[in-house]
């Protein structure tokens, strides 16, 4: 339907399947769910530079009066005009539950359907329709709680959170207020500099997602797509334990990794299935917490870093000029690299929470929780520790490999029965580098783990050299095939015959007496001869055989 609120008239919009309302009637405070303004922009907008709160970063174009002075005095403190400041960050992460149907209805959760094609009578809030809990969504929430080392509450309660917005058909959201399904937990985050940060989890509760408002379909009307309405969300609330944008970005990346390992959320931020509300305040080191502002619905890890940087500087500038911070909800504009006011921040009493009379308290048994716990996969921290102990990898290489479950599985398959360090180098450098260059994930890799493993076998037994291996990898990437068959068919075997190599070496030595003299006084200069021999042999000569032969010929 198209509702014209100023006149009360309505008209059908069957051709698009969208429900619409007058754009002219909307105010800033009406814009309750701005996620539609953010979804997908990570891939299409040119991101602003990460602001000055981050080490080695450039200041944003805004707050110019302060940007020259806003230099970090350490990795975490920010220097203002009147001294040092500490930023305090907490996050509310909304993770869409991986399930085939919605939280209280049987409608599909598939992404990308035609507008309003995945909407049941319950989702549309038709009179007399009652919600029925989806057990799989409950199980997914408990699995996530276990993965976060959190307390699982055997009894929880669903409440109605009351507010109006056109994409919320019921006029309220079914959520959990005082009695969530998951209590306190913890996430351990490793930073790039080697520091480890422990972030407390306050709670995890289940709730319905709202629909989606679309403001680009008509010059004066906004459309409403209810496909997302009623989809199960886990809201994961952290404690205010984060002290820099780097920490916040690393925390969300780690949380997303855990969710993907568990299979409880796909973590696709560009589709809106993982997004975060970021609470930011500043204070003098050691002082009580300052007034916080909430940056709403940020769906990019990079944007989160930029938003925190700008918001921290904005607050510092206001306080240092004698002003006070208003507790409010703000939006991040990635095009300008700044936050802007959206509305004053609501408190719990504004939503008039009360237990949903259509839903009984949710009770699970400890046996049920224990059975779910036994089925959990190996999580990133445990897998990283195993890669270090069993494969002898460095902590850094292991962390890179376990960041995504699919990458870790690929590495293990390629490394099975082989030199793990060599396999790790190929996966991290050659494979991941090529995937990143072409914008693919490892699931779309043209080179399978079995093909890479077979290539590593040829490298290990001396059939091919490192240079030939790179050429072979390129062929596998573009054409596919069996590595051994390709090497045999294309004459790519490494030359180890000292007689054949010796003729090339003798010729190069004879033509370069000055280089010979140099190598005899500076043994490191032998590298030039190795390069020339490899070039003359088309890269097929064994580097080790060439080195050994040159040392004999040059008397080194």
C-alpha positions as CSV (number, residue, x, y, z in Angstrom):
1,X,0.0,0.0,0.0
2,X,1.0,3.6,-0.5
3,X,-0.1,5.6,2.6
4,X,-0.3,9.4,2.3
5,X,-0.3,10.3,5.9
6,X,-1.2,13.9,5.5
7,X,-4.5,13.1,3.8
8,X,-5.2,9.5,4.9
9,X,-5.5,8.3,1.3
10,X,-4.1,5.0,0.2
11,X,-3.4,3.4,-3.2
12,X,-2.2,0.0,-4.2
13,X,1.2,-0.8,-5.6
14,X,0.8,-4.3,-6.8
15,X,3.3,-4.1,-9.6
16,X,6.3,-3.5,-7.4
17,X,5.1,-5.4,-4.3
18,X,6.2,-2.4,-2.2
19,X,4.3,-0.5,0.5
20,X,5.0,3.2,0.4
21,X,4.5,6.4,2.5
22,X,5.0,10.0,1.8
23,X,8.7,11.0,1.8
24,X,7.7,14.6,2.5
25,X,6.0,13.6,5.8
26,X,9.2,12.1,7.1
27,X,11.4,14.0,9.6
28,X,14.9,13.3,10.9
29,X,13.4,11.7,14.0
30,X,11.2,9.4,11.9
31,X,14.3,7.7,10.4
32,X,14.4,5.0,13.0
33,X,16.1,2.3,10.9
34,X,18.7,3.9,8.6
35,X,20.4,0.6,7.6
36,X,19.1,1.1,4.1
37,X,21.3,4.1,3.8
38,X,24.4,2.0,4.6
39,X,23.9,-1.4,3.1
40,X,26.2,-2.1,0.1
41,X,28.2,1.1,0.3
42,X,31.4,-0.6,1.4
43,X,32.0,-1.8,-2.1
44,X,30.8,1.3,-4.0
45,X,31.8,4.4,-2.0
46,X,35.3,5.8,-1.9
47,X,36.2,5.6,1.8
48,X,37.5,8.6,3.6
49,X,40.9,8.3,5.2
50,X,41.0,6.7,8.7
51,X,41.0,9.6,11.1
52,X,43.7,10.8,13.4
53,X,42.6,8.7,16.4
54,X,44.3,5.8,14.7
55,X,48.1,5.4,14.6
56,X,49.7,6.4,11.3
57,X,46.4,7.9,9.9
58,X,45.4,11.1,8.3
59,X,42.9,13.5,9.8
60,X,39.5,13.9,8.2
61,X,38.4,17.0,6.4
62,X,36.1,18.0,9.3
63,X,37.0,19.4,12.7
64,X,40.0,21.1,11.0
65,X,40.5,23.5,14.0
66,X,41.5,20.5,16.1
67,X,43.0,18.1,13.6
68,X,46.5,19.6,13.7
69,X,46.6,19.0,17.5
70,X,44.8,15.7,17.6
71,X,47.9,13.5,17.6
72,X,48.1,10.2,19.4
73,X,50.3,10.3,22.5
74,X,50.3,6.6,22.6
75,X,48.5,3.8,20.7
76,X,45.2,4.8,22.5
77,X,45.3,8.3,24.0
78,X,44.4,11.3,21.9
79,X,46.1,14.6,22.4
80,X,43.7,17.5,22.4
81,X,44.2,21.3,22.8
82,X,44.1,21.0,26.6
83,X,45.7,17.6,27.2
84,X,45.2,13.9,26.6
85,X,41.9,12.1,26.2
86,X,40.8,8.5,26.2
87,X,38.1,7.1,23.9
88,X,35.7,4.5,25.4
89,X,33.8,2.2,23.0
90,X,31.1,-0.3,23.4
91,X,29.3,-2.1,20.6
92,X,25.9,-3.6,20.0
93,X,26.3,-6.0,17.1
94,X,23.2,-7.2,15.2
95,X,23.8,-10.6,13.6
96,X,21.2,-12.2,11.4
97,X,20.6,-15.8,12.5
98,X,21.4,-18.4,9.9
99,X,18.1,-20.2,9.5
100,X,15.8,-21.2,6.7
101,X,12.7,-19.4,8.2
102,X,12.1,-16.4,10.4
103,X,12.0,-16.1,14.2
104,X,8.2,-16.4,14.6
105,X,6.9,-17.5,11.2
106,X,7.6,-20.0,8.4
107,X,8.5,-17.3,5.8
108,X,11.8,-17.7,4.0
109,X,14.9,-15.8,5.1
110,X,16.6,-16.0,1.7
111,X,18.4,-12.8,0.6
112,X,17.6,-11.1,-2.6
113,X,14.0,-12.0,-3.2
114,X,11.5,-9.7,-5.0
115,X,10.1,-7.1,-2.6
116,X,7.5,-8.4,-0.1
117,X,7.8,-12.0,-1.5
118,X,9.0,-13.5,1.8
119,X,6.2,-12.2,4.0
120,X,3.8,-14.3,6.0
121,X,0.6,-13.1,7.7
122,X,2.5,-13.0,11.0
123,X,5.3,-10.8,9.5
124,X,2.6,-8.4,8.1
125,X,0.9,-8.3,11.5
126,X,-2.5,-9.3,10.2
127,X,-5.1,-9.5,12.9
128,X,-5.3,-12.7,14.9
129,X,-1.9,-14.0,13.8
130,X,0.2,-15.4,16.6
131,X,3.9,-15.9,16.8
132,X,5.4,-19.4,17.1
133,X,9.1,-19.6,18.2
134,X,11.6,-21.1,15.7
135,X,13.6,-23.7,17.7
136,X,16.5,-23.5,15.3
137,X,16.9,-19.8,16.0
138,X,17.0,-20.5,19.7
139,X,19.6,-23.3,19.2
140,X,21.7,-20.9,17.1
141,X,21.7,-18.3,19.8
142,X,22.8,-20.8,22.4
143,X,25.6,-22.1,20.1
144,X,26.8,-18.5,19.7
145,X,26.7,-18.0,23.5
146,X,28.8,-21.1,24.0
147,X,31.2,-19.9,21.4
148,X,31.5,-16.6,23.3
149,X,32.2,-18.5,26.6
150,X,29.0,-17.0,27.9
151,X,26.4,-18.0,30.6
152,X,23.4,-19.7,29.0
153,X,20.2,-18.8,30.7
154,X,17.9,-21.8,30.9
155,X,14.9,-19.4,31.2
156,X,14.4,-16.3,29.2
157,X,11.5,-14.0,28.3
158,X,10.4,-12.2,25.1
159,X,9.2,-8.7,25.5
160,X,7.5,-6.1,23.3
161,X,9.6,-3.1,22.5
162,X,7.2,-0.4,21.4
163,X,7.9,2.2,18.8
164,X,6.4,3.3,15.4
165,X,8.0,3.2,12.0
166,X,6.4,2.2,8.7
167,X,8.7,-0.8,8.2
168,X,7.5,-2.2,11.6
169,X,4.0,-3.5,10.9
170,X,3.2,-4.6,14.4
171,X,4.0,-1.2,16.0
172,X,6.4,-3.1,18.3
173,X,9.4,-5.4,18.0
174,X,9.5,-8.7,19.9
175,X,12.8,-8.6,21.7
176,X,14.3,-9.7,25.1
177,X,14.8,-7.0,27.8
178,X,15.5,-8.1,31.3
179,X,15.8,-11.9,30.7
180,X,18.0,-12.6,27.6
181,X,18.8,-16.1,26.4
182,X,22.6,-15.6,26.9
183,X,24.3,-13.7,29.7
184,X,27.9,-12.5,30.2
185,X,30.8,-13.9,28.1
186,X,34.2,-12.9,26.7
187,X,36.0,-12.5,23.4
188,X,39.8,-12.4,23.3
189,X,41.2,-10.2,20.5
190,X,44.8,-10.2,19.2
191,X,46.0,-6.9,17.7
192,X,48.5,-6.4,15.0
193,X,51.2,-5.2,17.4
194,X,50.9,-8.4,19.4
195,X,48.8,-7.0,22.2
196,X,45.9,-9.0,23.4
197,X,42.6,-7.4,24.5
198,X,39.9,-9.1,26.5
199,X,36.4,-7.7,25.6
200,X,33.5,-8.6,27.9
201,X,30.2,-9.6,26.5
202,X,27.3,-8.1,28.5
203,X,24.5,-10.2,26.9
204,X,23.1,-11.8,23.8
205,X,19.4,-11.6,23.1
206,X,17.1,-12.7,20.3
207,X,14.8,-10.2,18.5
208,X,13.0,-9.6,15.3
209,X,14.5,-7.5,12.5
210,X,12.4,-4.7,11.0
211,X,11.6,-4.3,7.3
212,X,13.5,-2.1,5.0
213,X,12.6,1.4,3.8
214,X,13.6,2.4,0.3
215,X,13.8,6.1,-0.5
216,X,15.0,6.0,-4.1
217,X,12.0,4.5,-5.9
218,X,9.8,7.7,-6.1
219,X,10.4,11.4,-5.9
220,X,7.9,11.9,-3.0
221,X,7.2,8.4,-1.7
222,X,9.2,5.9,0.3
223,X,8.7,2.2,-0.3
224,X,8.7,-0.5,2.3
225,X,10.0,-4.0,1.7
226,X,9.0,-6.5,4.5
227,X,11.1,-9.4,3.4
228,X,13.5,-8.7,6.3
229,X,10.6,-8.1,8.8
230,X,10.6,-10.9,11.4
231,X,14.0,-12.3,10.5
232,X,15.8,-13.5,13.6
233,X,18.6,-11.3,15.0
234,X,21.1,-11.9,17.7
235,X,22.0,-8.6,19.4
236,X,25.4,-9.1,21.0
237,X,26.2,-6.3,23.4
238,X,29.8,-5.7,24.5
239,X,31.0,-4.0,27.6
240,X,32.7,-0.7,27.2
241,X,36.1,-2.4,27.2
242,X,37.5,-1.0,23.8
243,X,39.9,1.9,23.8
244,X,40.7,2.6,20.2
245,X,39.3,2.3,16.7
246,X,41.9,-0.4,16.0
247,X,40.5,-2.5,18.9
248,X,36.9,-2.0,17.8
249,X,37.7,-3.1,14.3
250,X,39.7,-6.1,15.5
251,X,36.9,-7.1,17.9
252,X,34.2,-7.1,15.2
253,X,36.5,-9.0,12.8
254,X,37.1,-11.6,15.6
255,X,33.4,-11.8,16.5
256,X,32.5,-12.3,12.8
257,X,35.0,-15.0,12.5
258,X,33.5,-16.8,15.5
259,X,30.0,-16.5,14.1
260,X,31.1,-17.9,10.8
261,X,32.9,-20.8,12.4
262,X,29.8,-21.7,14.4
263,X,27.6,-21.3,11.3
264,X,25.2,-19.1,13.3
265,X,25.5,-16.0,11.0
266,X,27.1,-15.6,7.6
267,X,28.6,-12.3,8.5
268,X,28.0,-10.7,5.1
269,X,28.1,-7.1,6.0
270,X,27.4,-5.9,2.5
271,X,24.0,-7.6,2.7
272,X,23.2,-6.2,6.1
273,X,23.3,-9.5,7.9
274,X,26.0,-8.2,10.3
275,X,25.9,-4.6,11.4
276,X,26.9,-2.6,14.5
277,X,25.7,0.3,16.6
278,X,28.9,1.8,18.1
279,X,28.8,3.7,21.4
280,X,31.5,6.3,21.7
281,X,32.5,8.6,24.6
282,X,35.6,10.4,25.7
283,X,37.1,11.2,29.1
284,X,40.3,12.2,30.7
285,X,42.4,9.1,31.6
286,X,41.2,7.7,34.9
287,X,38.1,9.9,35.1
288,X,34.4,8.5,35.1
289,X,32.8,7.6,31.8
290,X,31.6,10.5,29.7
291,X,28.3,11.0,27.9
292,X,28.1,8.5,25.0
293,X,26.7,8.9,21.5
294,X,25.5,5.9,19.5
295,X,26.6,5.6,15.8
296,X,23.8,3.6,14.3
297,X,23.8,0.7,11.8
298,X,27.4,0.7,10.5
299,X,27.9,-2.2,8.2
300,X,31.6,-2.0,7.4
301,X,34.6,-2.7,9.6
302,X,36.5,0.0,7.8
303,X,33.7,2.5,8.3
304,X,33.6,1.7,12.0
305,X,37.2,2.8,12.4
306,X,36.5,6.0,10.5
307,X,33.3,6.7,12.4
308,X,35.0,6.3,15.8
309,X,37.9,8.5,14.8
310,X,35.7,11.4,13.7
311,X,33.2,11.1,16.6
312,X,36.0,11.0,19.3
313,X,37.5,14.2,17.8
314,X,34.1,15.9,17.6
315,X,33.4,15.2,21.2
316,X,36.8,16.4,22.4
317,X,36.5,19.6,20.4
318,X,33.1,20.3,22.0
319,X,34.2,19.7,25.5
320,X,37.4,21.7,25.1
321,X,35.4,24.6,23.9
322,X,33.3,24.5,27.0
323,X,30.3,22.7,25.6
324,X,28.6,19.4,26.7
325,X,27.9,16.3,24.9
326,X,24.3,15.5,24.2
327,X,23.4,11.8,24.4
328,X,22.1,11.1,21.0
329,X,22.0,8.7,18.1
330,X,24.1,9.6,15.1
331,X,24.7,8.3,11.6
332,X,28.0,7.9,9.8
333,X,28.4,9.4,6.4
334,X,31.1,7.4,4.6
335,X,31.3,9.8,1.7
336,X,32.3,12.7,4.0
337,X,33.9,10.7,6.7
338,X,31.9,12.2,9.5
339,X,29.0,11.5,11.8
340,X,25.8,13.6,11.9
341,X,22.9,13.8,14.3
342,X,19.9,11.6,13.8
343,X,17.8,11.9,17.0
344,X,18.0,12.2,20.7
345,X,18.9,8.8,22.3
346,X,16.0,6.8,23.7
347,X,16.1,5.2,27.1
348,X,14.6,1.9,28.0
349,X,11.4,3.5,29.4
350,X,10.8,5.2,26.1
351,X,10.1,1.8,24.6
352,X,7.6,0.8,27.3
353,X,8.8,-2.8,27.5
354,X,6.5,-5.5,28.8
355,X,6.4,-9.3,28.4
356,X,4.8,-10.4,25.2
357,X,1.5,-11.9,26.2
358,X,1.4,-14.2,23.1
359,X,4.7,-16.0,24.1
360,X,5.3,-18.1,27.1
361,X,8.7,-17.8,28.8
362,X,11.4,-19.8,26.9
363,X,12.8,-22.6,28.9
364,X,15.6,-25.0,27.9
365,X,17.2,-27.8,29.9
366,X,20.9,-28.1,30.7
367,X,21.0,-31.4,28.8
368,X,19.8,-29.5,25.7
369,X,22.6,-27.0,26.1
370,X,25.2,-29.7,26.7
371,X,24.1,-31.6,23.6
372,X,24.6,-28.4,21.5
373,X,28.0,-27.8,23.2
374,X,29.2,-31.3,22.1
375,X,28.5,-30.4,18.5
376,X,30.4,-27.2,18.3
377,X,33.3,-27.0,15.8
378,X,36.9,-26.2,16.6
379,X,36.9,-22.4,17.0
380,X,39.5,-19.9,15.8
381,X,41.6,-19.6,19.0
382,X,41.8,-23.4,19.5
383,X,42.6,-23.9,15.8
384,X,45.3,-21.3,15.9
385,X,47.0,-22.9,18.9
386,X,46.9,-26.3,17.2
387,X,48.4,-24.9,14.0
388,X,51.3,-23.5,16.0
389,X,51.9,-26.7,18.1
390,X,51.2,-29.3,15.4
391,X,52.5,-27.6,12.3
392,X,55.2,-25.4,13.8
393,X,53.7,-22.3,12.2
394,X,54.4,-18.8,13.7
395,X,51.5,-17.3,15.7
396,X,51.1,-14.7,13.0
397,X,50.8,-17.1,10.1
398,X,48.4,-19.3,12.1
399,X,46.2,-16.3,12.9
400,X,46.0,-15.3,9.2
401,X,45.1,-18.9,8.2
402,X,42.3,-19.3,10.9
403,X,40.7,-15.9,10.4
404,X,38.3,-17.5,8.0
405,X,37.1,-21.1,8.4
406,X,37.3,-21.9,4.7
407,X,40.9,-20.7,4.5
408,X,41.9,-22.9,7.5
409,X,40.2,-25.9,5.9
410,X,41.9,-25.3,2.6
411,X,45.3,-25.0,4.3
412,X,44.9,-28.3,6.2
413,X,43.9,-30.1,3.1
414,X,46.8,-28.8,1.1
415,X,49.3,-29.3,3.9
416,X,48.2,-32.9,4.8
417,X,51.3,-35.1,4.7
418,X,53.5,-32.2,3.4
419,X,55.7,-29.5,4.7
420,X,53.2,-27.3,6.5
421,X,55.3,-24.1,6.5
422,X,55.7,-24.3,2.7
423,X,52.0,-24.9,2.3
424,X,51.2,-21.9,4.6
425,X,53.5,-19.6,2.6
426,X,51.7,-20.6,-0.6
427,X,48.2,-20.2,0.8
428,X,49.0,-16.9,2.6
429,X,51.1,-15.2,-0.2
430,X,50.4,-16.7,-3.6
431,X,46.8,-17.9,-3.2
432,X,45.4,-15.3,-1.0
433,X,47.2,-12.5,-2.8
434,X,45.7,-13.6,-6.1
435,X,42.2,-14.0,-4.6
436,X,42.4,-10.5,-3.2
437,X,43.5,-9.1,-6.5
438,X,40.6,-10.6,-8.3
439,X,38.0,-9.9,-5.5
440,X,37.3,-13.6,-4.9
441,X,36.9,-15.6,-1.7
442,X,38.6,-18.9,-1.2
443,X,35.4,-20.8,-2.0
444,X,35.7,-19.5,-5.6
445,X,39.4,-20.3,-6.0
446,X,40.2,-21.8,-9.4
447,X,43.0,-23.8,-7.7
448,X,41.8,-26.5,-5.4
449,X,43.6,-27.6,-2.2
450,X,44.3,-31.0,-4.0
451,X,45.9,-29.2,-6.9
452,X,48.0,-27.0,-4.7
453,X,49.1,-30.0,-2.7
454,X,50.1,-31.9,-5.8
455,X,52.1,-28.9,-7.0
456,X,53.9,-28.8,-3.6
457,X,54.8,-32.5,-4.0
458,X,56.5,-31.7,-7.3
459,X,58.4,-28.8,-5.6
460,X,59.4,-31.0,-2.6
461,X,60.8,-33.9,-4.7
462,X,62.8,-31.5,-7.0
463,X,60.8,-32.0,-10.1
464,X,60.2,-28.3,-10.3
465,X,61.9,-25.2,-8.9
466,X,60.3,-22.4,-7.0
467,X,60.2,-20.3,-10.1
468,X,58.6,-23.1,-12.2
469,X,56.1,-23.6,-9.4
470,X,54.9,-20.0,-9.8
471,X,54.6,-20.5,-13.5
472,X,52.7,-23.8,-12.9
473,X,50.4,-22.0,-10.4
474,X,49.5,-19.5,-13.0
475,X,48.6,-22.3,-15.5
476,X,46.5,-24.0,-12.8
477,X,44.7,-20.7,-12.0
478,X,43.8,-19.9,-15.6
479,X,43.5,-23.3,-17.3
480,X,43.2,-25.9,-14.5
481,X,44.4,-29.5,-14.9
482,X,46.7,-32.0,-13.2
483,X,50.0,-30.5,-12.1
484,X,52.1,-33.6,-12.9
485,X,50.5,-33.9,-16.3
486,X,51.1,-30.2,-17.1
487,X,54.7,-30.4,-16.1
488,X,55.3,-33.5,-18.3
489,X,53.4,-32.2,-21.3
490,X,55.0,-28.8,-21.3
491,X,58.6,-29.8,-20.5
492,X,58.6,-27.9,-17.2
493,X,60.8,-30.3,-15.3
494,X,63.7,-28.8,-13.5
495,X,67.2,-29.5,-15.0
496,X,69.5,-31.2,-12.6
497,X,72.0,-32.6,-15.0
498,X,75.3,-31.0,-14.0
499,X,76.7,-31.6,-17.5
500,X,74.0,-29.6,-19.2
501,X,74.2,-26.9,-16.5
502,X,78.0,-26.9,-16.7
503,X,78.1,-25.8,-20.3
504,X,75.9,-22.8,-19.5
505,X,78.0,-21.9,-16.5
506,X,81.3,-22.1,-18.5
507,X,79.9,-19.9,-21.2
508,X,78.8,-17.2,-18.7
509,X,82.1,-17.3,-16.8
510,X,84.1,-17.0,-20.0
511,X,82.2,-13.9,-21.2
512,X,82.4,-12.1,-17.8
513,X,86.0,-12.0,-16.4
514,X,85.3,-8.8,-14.5
515,X,82.4,-10.4,-12.7
516,X,84.5,-13.5,-11.9
517,X,87.1,-11.3,-10.2
518,X,84.4,-9.5,-8.3
519,X,82.9,-12.8,-7.1
520,X,86.2,-14.1,-5.9
521,X,86.7,-11.1,-3.6
522,X,83.0,-10.8,-2.7
523,X,81.3,-14.2,-2.6
524,X,77.9,-12.6,-2.4
525,X,78.4,-11.5,-6.0
526,X,77.8,-15.2,-7.0
527,X,74.1,-14.3,-7.0
528,X,74.6,-12.4,-10.3
529,X,75.9,-15.6,-12.0
530,X,73.0,-17.7,-10.5
531,X,70.6,-15.2,-12.1
532,X,72.3,-15.4,-15.5
533,X,72.3,-19.2,-15.5
534,X,68.6,-19.3,-14.5
535,X,67.8,-16.8,-17.3
536,X,69.7,-18.8,-19.9
537,X,68.0,-22.1,-18.8
538,X,64.6,-20.5,-18.9
539,X,64.2,-21.0,-15.2
540,X,64.5,-24.8,-15.5
541,X,68.0,-25.2,-13.9
542,X,68.0,-26.3,-10.3
543,X,69.1,-23.3,-8.2
544,X,70.9,-25.5,-5.7
545,X,72.8,-27.3,-8.5
546,X,73.7,-24.0,-10.1
547,X,75.0,-22.7,-6.8
548,X,77.1,-25.8,-6.1
549,X,78.6,-25.8,-9.6
550,X,79.4,-22.1,-9.5
551,X,81.2,-22.4,-6.2
552,X,83.4,-25.1,-7.8
553,X,84.0,-23.3,-11.0
554,X,84.8,-20.0,-9.3
555,X,86.9,-21.6,-6.6
556,X,84.8,-20.3,-3.7
